[in-house]
Amino acid sequence: TCKGARLMWRRPFAASAIAVGEVWMRFCSLCAIELCSNAGPDLAPIQLGVGVAGGAQCIGHALRAGAVAHPEHVTCATDFRNAFNTISRDAVLAAVAERHPQLLPFVHWAYSSAAELWVHGGSRGHELLWSTTGVRQGDTLGRSCLLWVCRGHWRKS
């Protein structure tokens, strides 16, 4: 189905995996996010890596300039453990409704019900699981939804 995904292990025998969405879902998500011109800039200045032209380069230049200007400062990179897989879909829908309601019908279709998650290989061949939490990795819309939810938490702190 269009909303399905394949489970891929990050490395052999890893304890965590990523769900890679089907091509048509990724294409539709890209089209939907393109209709929302303020999706990336809405996250700035907290986040510049998604939806901001040259955003990753801006981050690199800013870090370099900051290190030169303040060598006594420390730069810290953070990562969320399993953020894509564990984020609440209700929180995603609420964040989209608040920040980008024009995307809500598509996001509701994509994330309001369980999606097929195919596990390939192993002793039993192919196995079907049902994904009821999280957003798709490798998908522009999934990444943006995750960041919109996080944005609400960042603004509160």
Sequence and secondary structure as in RCSB ss.txt:
>XXXX:A:sequence
TCKGARLMWRRPFAASAIAVGEVWMRFCSLCAIELCSNAGPDLAPIQLGVGVAGGAQCIGHALRAGAVAHPEHVT
CATDFRNAFNTISRDAVLAAVAERHPQLLPFVHWAYSSAAELWVHGGSRGHELLWSTTGVRQGDTLGRSCLLWVC
RGHWRKS
>XXXX:A:secstr
 TT EEEEESSTT S EEEEE HHHHHHHHHHHHT TTTTGGGTTT  SSSSTTHHHHHHHHHHHHHHH TT   
     TTHHHHS HHHHHHHHHHH GGGHHHHHHHHSS EEEEE  STTS EEEEE SS  BT HHHHHHHHHHH
HHHHHH 
